[in-house]
């Protein structure tokens, strides 16, 4: 596997080989960090810190799991550490969430770009754990087992977060699209 070759090169001192790792994982790392820290600049800082940490500790990667799982776990940990360091309060949506179920046809009427923007805004307003769970499961198409490895959550907790996240995301979509219809 190509990834293993680059990891061996990095461990042997080839610093340029790390560019492959950065190029391959930067987008998903940013997506994960964004779902937790909720701020683009903070997410960029977290991703940079995570890449530095991964580079410094790559020799400790035992290849028991996929490199992506190991690295995304670093991103998750760095994201929550970043929140603690800044003592940043995450402002959760305090608005009364509408419990009406949105008609699927209404959502389908919205252009794809608007759907993407609504989904991003909805994820931004969810609590970090629910946002991360939804992002990993639906956008990165990770299975429950991989999500538990990345996050350190139990399988049951992951399933609960996905369930709550889906419910809250639907409510959020109702709230965000309410003015459109």
N, C-alpha and C positions, 0 to 999 in steps of 0.2 A: 504494500500500500504506500502511496506517495507520501502520505502524512508521516508515516514511520521513518521514511528516509530523511525527511526534513528535521524531524525530532532528533535523529541520530547526528545529523550535521550540526544542529544547534548545540547539542551536548558536547560535541567535539570542538566547539569554539567558533563555528561559522556563524557570525552574527547576521550576515546577509540572508541566511536561510530563514530567519524569523519573519522576513517580509511575506513569505508564503502564508504563515500563520495569521499575520495581521490581515492580509488581503482576504483570506478565506473566512475569518470569523468576525470581522469588524462590524458588519451590518447587524447580525443577530445579537452580538454583544451590546450594541447600541440600543437595539430594540428592547432587550431584557432590562438594561439599566434605565432606560426611559420609563418603562412600566413601573419601576420602583421609585425612582427619585423625582419623577414628574417634571423635570426641567431639562431642556436640551443641553445647556452648558454644563450642568451638573452631570448629566449622563456622559457627555464627552470626557469630562474629568475622570469619572469612574472607569470608563473603558480604557483610558490611558493608564490609570493605576493598575487595572486588571492585567493589561498586557505586560506591564513592567513586572508585576508580581509573577505572572506565568513564566516570563523569560528567566527571572532570577531563580525560580523553583522548578524549572522544566526537568531537571535531573531527578526530582522526586516523583515525577509522573511514572507510575509503575506499569502502565498499559494494561491494567486489569479491566478498564472500561475504555470507552472511546475518548479520544482527546477532547472532543467537543464537550462531552459531559463534564470532564475535569475542569476545562476552562470556563464553561458557563457557570459552574459552581463558584469559581473565583469571582466572576462578575456579580453573581447574586450576593455573595458575602461582602464584596467591596461596596456594592450599592447600599446595603443596610448599614455598613460601617460609615459610609459617607453621610447617611441621614443622621446617625448618632453624633458624628463629629460636628456637624453643623447645628445640631439640636433643632433641626428644621421641623416645624410642624406641618404635617400633611393635612391640608384642609380637605376634608371629605365633603361631599355634596350634602349640605344640610337642607336643601330644598325638599319639600314634600314630594316624594316620588309617586307618580301616578300609577295606580295599580291596574288600569285598563290594559288589555292586551292589544298591541298594535296589530292591525290587519296586515297580513303579509303582502297584500297587493299595494298598500301604501308605501312600504319599504322598497318594493320592486320598481315603483314609479320613479323613485329618486335615481338620478344618474349615478353611475359607478363612482365617479370622483367624489360626489357628495356622500355616498355611502362610506367610502374610505375615510373621508374627513369626519363623519359622524362616529365611525367606529374608533378612530384615534382619539376623538374628544371623549367618547364614552369610557375608553380604557384609561384615559388620563384622570377621569373623575372617580373611578373605582378605587377601592383601597389597594395598596401595593401588592398584597398577596393574591387577591382575586385577579388583578390585572396581569400579574406575572403568570398565574396558572392558565388563564385564558390565552395569553399570548403564546406560551410554550405549547399548549395543546392544539390550538386551532391554527395559529399563524405559522409556527415552526413544525407543526405536526409531530410532536413528540408524544410517546405513549406514557401512561401513568408511571411505569417503572422508571423510565428515564427522567421524568419530572421529579420523582422522589430522590433520585441520585443527584440531580442538579441542585435541588433546593434543600435537601435534608429533611423534608417533611415526611410524615408517614403516608402510606398509601391511602388510609382512611381520610386523613386530613386533606390530602390532595383532591380526593373525590368530593369532599365537602366544599372545598374552595371552588372547585369547578362548578358544582351545583349552585352555590350562592352567587358566584360570579356570573353565571348565565342568567339567573333571575334578576340580579341587579343591573346587568347589561341591558336586558330587555326593558326594564323600567327606565333606564337611562335613555335608551333609544326613543321610548315613548315621550319622555320629557323633552329631549332635543328636537324631535320631529313634530311636537305638538303645535308649534307656531306655523309650521309649513302647511298643515292641512286644515 
